[in-house]
Amino acid sequence: MRRRIQVEAEKPQFCVTTGITFAQADAWFGNTVQDLKLDLIYPRDNTRKYPCVVWICGGAWIQMDRSAHLAYLSVLAQQGFVVASVEYRTSNEAKFPAPLQDVKAGIRYLRAHADRFNIDPDRIGVMGESAGGYLTCMAALATDPVYDVGEIWNIPVPYRRLPVVPADRFPRIPVQ
C-alpha cells in the first residue's frame, strides 16, 4: 500500500558541500600538483553570519580522511555553527611545516569566502583530534608569517591570529 507523507521542516536547513578545493600543493616530488579540499556544512539562512568551527582530522600524521567525522560534526551545525573539515598533507606526502601551512590556507580560504558560506570571519575556531589536535594548537599559536604561505586563488587575505579560548567556555554537546 502506498501512502503519501508530508514532513514539515522545523529546523533551519543546511547545505553540505564536499570536495571544495581551497588550495593546490606540489605533489610527487614537485612534478605534479594536488588539490587540497575541504568539506563544509553551512546554513541556507543567509540573513546572518555564523561562527565557524574548522575540524582537523587525526590519523597519526600518516593518513587522514576529512569526511570521516561529518555525521557527528553535523551536530555542531545544528547548534548554529558553520563546520568545515579541512584536508592536509600527511608526513608521507610532505614534511613539516606543510600540514600546518595547509590548515592555515584552509582557514584563509574560509575567511576569503565568508560571505558565500554565511561565516562570520571574526569568529572562526579550530578543533581536532590526535594529529589534528596538534595542528589545532599550532594553527592557533603559530604566528610567524612563514606558516601563512601562498595565495588563495589570487585573493589576498590578511593574516589574523586565531583567538585561544579555554574548552570549558563551550557547553558540552551530547552525541548519540
Secondary structure, 3 states (H helix, E strand, C coil): CCCCCCCCCCCCCEEEEEEEEEEEEEEHHHCEEEEEEEEEEEECCCCCCEEEEEEECCCCCCCCCCCCCHHHHHHHHHCCCEEEEECCCCCCCCCCCHHHHHHHHHHHHHHHCCCCCCEEEEEEEEEECCHHHHHHHHHHHCCCHHHCCCCECCECCCCCCCCCCCHHHCCCCCCC
